[in-house]
Amino acid sequence: MSAPLAVDLFSGLDGWGEAFIAEGYHVLSIDIVDMRKELGQPPLEGHELLLEDIHTLDGRCCKDANVIVASPPCQKYSYMAMPWKKAKALAAWYRESPERIAELNALFNACFRIQREASEAAGRHIPLIVENVCGAQKWGRASSMALRIVFFMGGCPRADADCSIGIQSARPELE
C-alpha cells in the first residue's frame, strides 16, 4: 500500500509538509518559489515540489490527494485587523469595491477552486484545511462542516475536521 498524499498549497518552508511526512504521508508541495533552496536548506525526504502559480494551477493535479492544506499569504489581513488609522483606512478602501475584495481574496478562492477541481476529478470529496490569521476570516467565507472546509485562524482553533489526520490545537487553553 502506498503512502497517503497530502497537497500543501503555499508550502513556503514546508511546515505542513514536515508534519505530514512525520505521520507517514507523501507530500506534494506547491508554491511559486523554492524557499528551502533560497535559504540553503536541503529538500525533504518523501516530498515533491511543484513550482506553479496557484492562480492558474489545474486542480486535477491534486486528484490523488487524501487532504489539501493551504496557508495563503496573510500580511494584508493582519495589517487591516490592527487598530491603526492607516490599517482601518485600507480596510475601508477594500470594502468600497467588490472588485478589490475579489482581488484581495483571489488566493483564498483559488484554494476552494483547486479543491473542487481535485474532488471532481477524483470522484470523491477531498478535505481542505485553510490556515490563516483571524483577521482573514471576515474577508472570506465561514468554516463549513457541511462542506468539510475547516479553517485554523490564529487563536481560533477548530479541530473537528472529518479527515484522516489528527489535529491538536497548539493553544489548548482556547479549546
Number of C-alpha atoms within 10 A of each C-alpha: 3 7 13 17 21 23 29 26 26 23 25 19 19 22 10 20 26 17 12 21 19 10 13 13 21 22 28 21 25 23 18 15 16 19 15 15 11 9 9 8 11 8 15 15 10 16 19 15 19 14 13 16 15 21 14 9 16 15 20 16 15 24 24 16 22 20 22 23 23 23 22 22 15 14 12 14 21 15 16 20 16 12 9 10 10 12 17 15 12 13 18 12 12 18 13 10 11 10 11 13 16 15 13 16 17 15 19 23 16 18 25 17 17 24 26 20 19 23 20 15 16 16 10 12 18 22 21 25 22 19 19 23 20 18 19 23 16 10 16 15 13 11 16 11 11 6 11 17 19 22 26 19 17 13 14 16 20 16 14 12 18 14 14 10 12 10 12 12 14 10 11 8 6 10 12
